[in-house]
Amino acid sequence: MENHQKDNIFSLLPRKNDQEAVEPIVAHDHVVIERIVSRGHCSPETGWYDQKTNEWVIVLAGRATIFFESGQEVRLEKGDYVNISARTRHKVTWTDPGVETIWIAVHYG
C-alpha cells in the first residue's frame, strides 16, 4: 500500500534570508513543481531566465515584479499567476523586502 504523506506549503520556511530558496516539491517526467521563497531577492542584473520548458508561476504570499525582454512588466500580488512560454526571456526585478514572497513554479512541457 502506498503511503501518502501530507505537507504544508507554508511550513518549514527557510530561516536564512540571504538567498532565495528554491525547493522542488514534485519532479516527474516532464513536470517539475517548486516552492520558491524570496525576501527582496531579484534575478542578477546581467542574467535572464531562458528556460527550455514552459513555466507557470503563482504568488501565494507577498508581491513581486517580473520583467520580460519584450519590455512588458507584470506585477504580481497574492493569488496572481502568469504563464511564461518556453524560451521567453524574463527576470524577477523586485520582490517585497518586508515580507516573504512565496511562489509556486510549475515547469512543464
Order of alpha helices (4+ residues) and beta strands (2+ residues): beta-beta-beta-beta-beta-beta-beta-beta
